[in-house]
């Protein structure tokens, strides 16, 4: 048995596959690819799979990871080929390797946001004003007893750095956010907050996670 990490992308319509369903997609793909996984022990054995950092629904990614333990004597290249033949459109294995980092080392995540408005110039100025403010107050869902309520939270503290400009027909925001088990900002919450604060309807948008980084800014792998 050996433990390996599969780095994969999740793009196009696959961004609408939830984290739970992504787990099921991989389980079925391993079965179709005839890859024998190590099963956990106990009353309800299940194939060992560990995803590094769950991805928000509707967000694309070029840097997802799932760790598995295989009992087959199979090369990394063969494993990659079999899985890519078995996975649905939009999910692709990019790399397979051993000797990988622990997910607790993830500290930052780089995203690319693309917006399109009727008036991109006006929207750009408004988004800049939001990002440059001392506070960015988001509305997070919470509970008060049995009631679901919205609580205001300052998310400015989760933004490390950013760059925003107009390119062709889109406003493009490159932004680094805190991520991981200690401090984490949902990229969808940031998008929803920006749209609410600028009070403008968008024509089109996309969000993509392009990189995961450690505290010392090394690429997580």
Order of alpha helices (4+ residues) and beta strands (2+ residues): beta-alpha-beta-beta-alpha-beta-beta-alpha-beta-beta-beta-beta-alpha-beta
